[in-house]
Amino acid sequence: AALLTLTRNRGAATYAQTLQNIPETQVTTLDNGLRVASEESNQPTCTVGVWIGVGSRHENEKNNGAGYFLEHLAFKGTKKRAGAAFEKEVESMGAHLNGYTSREQTAYYIKALSKDMPKVVELLADIVQNCALEESQIEKERGVVLQEMKEIDSNLADVTFDYLHATAFQGTPLARTVEGTTDNIKHLTRADLVSYVDTYFKAPRMVLAAAGGISHKELVDAAKQHFSGVPFAYKEDAVPAVPRCRFTGSEIRARDDGLPVAHIALAVEGPGWADPDNIVLNVANAIIGRYDRTFGGGKNQSSRLATLAVEHNLCHSFQTFNTSYSDTGLFGFHFVSDPLSIDDMMYCAQGEWMRLCTSTTESEVKRAKNYLRNAMVAQLDGTTPVCENIGSHLLNYGRRIPLEEWDARIAAVDAQMVREVCSKYIYDKCPAIAAVGPIEQLLDYNRIRSGMYWIRF
């Protein structure tokens, strides 16, 4: 028994030890402006990826969806490798490759054995610089993308959030969807995609990030060998300027009484990535929490809103979100409810917002801070989330922010800060609303707007 206890204690690291023992993120900038960043560990595997500062926000009405379309074509062959040869080469390493496109970022990454890192870097460089964009593949993927868009349209949560962006940032690039319009996908040409790559795939916009059992020096050497051809010719006036996306308090309602449940999202304008208020708002969101009928705990959950939802059968689920972009954001909540529970759920949710602004307690803040710390340490679980963390941080903040620094920022938050920051962003602000489904009971905009303040005497 004593031996088992000794072994168990030796294998368990405290939270403080975990923060102190995280390897340093090393960053090197190549001559052409490409940033190479890595975190070395003793893992037998590694994840290497290219993060590019371009997304649907950089598109216009005519080419909206080009980045998403390009993502589908990225792994379909290059000028050096036919599609079948490319796939065979990846499979022969036992590697896993993936990619995604968002409103401000595009990423392509590969997870493989650490010994295969140089080969992975060469493959990523080939994808970024030499994507074949064959006409036959474009026509084939056009049908695939259109089918995916139909599937996305059937996911009402995704539809609601797209509507929320459309109404909150109307008339600006952030209002457009990542996937683009059906008409655009049908008419995008090879020339459109080539122009998109030539305009935005520049070295200063890129980060080559890696995590796992790799050497930073070897990573830099591989990057110099294979990414030196990425153009540096990048000036602020060399690409179309991206206008600041103004927030508009407004709403979109897509009523369909044939659907079984309603999806409602309500948000105010949040801060951009680098704003220190983000930490405080994340603590506020952790206080409200999240809920799903499948959760255990019932009315004994720590979230007051979850307790109300259970006791009064207000909703099927709810979640909070704090979506940040370079210069703005969306801070709000989304819930799914039965048609006759919408008004009660909205009343309780807005009441929680008002309580955050006026009467947040220290005990709630302490619990929320511990929740955030737990979520933060979970980012260490695997080379892929670490790699994504490195790539995104360098694009959003210009550096990798250590977890120890995040912990210090979280520790500095108290109840008064939560009340002040929430009042700054929430109290008496005009919200953006998106609603889909049987939403007859959703009150008119002015009534919901009146729930954004309390009349106090």
Residue, then its C-alpha position, 0 to 999 in steps of 0.5 A: a500500500a505504501l509503495l502504491t501511494l508513493t508511486r501515485n504521488r510521484g506521478a501527480a503534478t500540482y496545478a502550479q507545477t504544471l504551469q511552471n513545467i510547460p516548455e518554452t515556445q520558441v519563435t524564429t522569423l525567416d528572411n521572407g517574414l514567415r514565423v516559425a514557432s514550436e514547443e518541444s516535448n517528449q511526445p513520440t508524435c508531432t503536429v505541424g501546421v500552417w496558420i494563415g491570417v486570411g478568412s471569409r472576412h477578407e473576401n468580397e460579395k463575388n468571391n465569398g466562399a473562395g477560402y472554404f472552396l480552397e480548403h477542399l482542394a488543398f489536399k487534392g494534389t499539387k503541381k508536384r504530386a497528383g491527388a492519388a500520390f499525395e494521399k498515398e504519401v500521407e497514408s504511408m507515414g500513418a499521418h492524419l491531415n486536416g484543415y479549417t477556414s474561419r472568418e479570419q484564419t485558414a489552417y492546414y495541419i498534419k499529425a505524424l510521428s516525430k521522425d517524419m517532421p521534415k517530410v510533413v513540413e515539405l508536404l505543407a509547403d507543397i500544399v501552400q505554394n503549389c496547390a494544383l487547382e485542376e479544373s477536373q478537381i474544381e468541378k468535382e469539389r464544387g458538388v461536394v461543397l454544395q452538398e456540405m452547404k445543404e448539411i450545414d443548413s440542416n444544423l439549426a445552431d449553425v444557421t442561427f449563428d450565421y444569422l447572428h453575424a448577418t444581423a450584428f455586422q450587417g453591411t460588413p465582411l463579417a456578416r458573410t458566411v465562411e462557406g459563401t453563397t450557393d451562387n458563388i460556389k457554382h460560379l467560382t473559377r480557377a482564376d478566382l481561386v488563384s487570385y485569392v492565393d496570390t493576394y493573401f498567401k504571403a509569408p508575413r501572414m503565415v505561421l508555421a507552428a509545431a508541437g511534440g517531439i521535434s527540434h526547433k532548429e530542425l523545424v527552422d532548417a526544414a522551413k528555410q528549405h521548403f518555405s523560402g519560396v513563399p512571397f515576401a512582397y507584402k505591403e499594407d496597400a498591396v492587399p484590399a483593406v479590411p474595413r472595421c466591422r461595426f456592430t448593429g443592434s438588430e434582429i433576424r427572425a426565421r419563423d418555421d412552425g413546422l420545426p419542433v424546437a426554437h433556436i435563439a441567440l442574443a449578443v452584444e458587441g464584445p471586445g477584440w482578441a487583444d482586449p484585456d476585458n476578454i478574461v473578465l467576460n470569460v469569467a462572467n460566462a463561466i458564472i452563467g455556465r452551460y446546460d443540457r438535459t443530458f447533464g446530471g446534477g439536476k437543480n443542484q448545479s452551480s449555475r443559477l440559470a441551469t437550476l432555473a432551467v431544470e426547475h421550470n423546464l425552460c429549455h433543452s440546452f443553453q450555452t454562452f459564447n465570447t467570439s472574438y475577432s481582430d477588432t470586435g466580437l460577439f458576447g452572448f448566449h444561445f438556447v434551444s427551447d420548446p415554443l411555449s418556453i421562449d419568453d420565460m427562458m429569455y426573461c431568466a437569461q437576461g435576468e442573469w445578465m443584469r445580475l452579473c452587472t449589479s450583484t455578482t458575488e465573490s464565491e461565484v467568481k472563485r468558482a468560475k475562475n477555477y472552471l477557466r483554469n481547468a479549461m486552460v490546462a485542458q489545452l495541454d492534452g495532445t500535440t494538436p491543440v497545443c499546435e493550434n494554440i501556438g498558431s492562433h496566438l501568433l496570428n491574434y496576439g503576435r506572440r504565444i501567451p504562456l499559461e502562467e500569464w493567463d493564470a495571473r490574469i484570471a487570478a486578478v479578476d474579482a467580483q467588482m471587475v466582473r460587475e464593471v466590465c459586464s456593465k460596460y458591455i451589457y447594461d443598457k446596450c442594444p443587442a443583436i438577435a437571431a431566432v429560427g424555428p417556432i418563435e411566435q412567442l419571442l417578444d418584439y425587439n423593443r420588449i427584449r431591449s427593455g430587458m437590458y436594464w433594470i429600473r432601480f429606485 
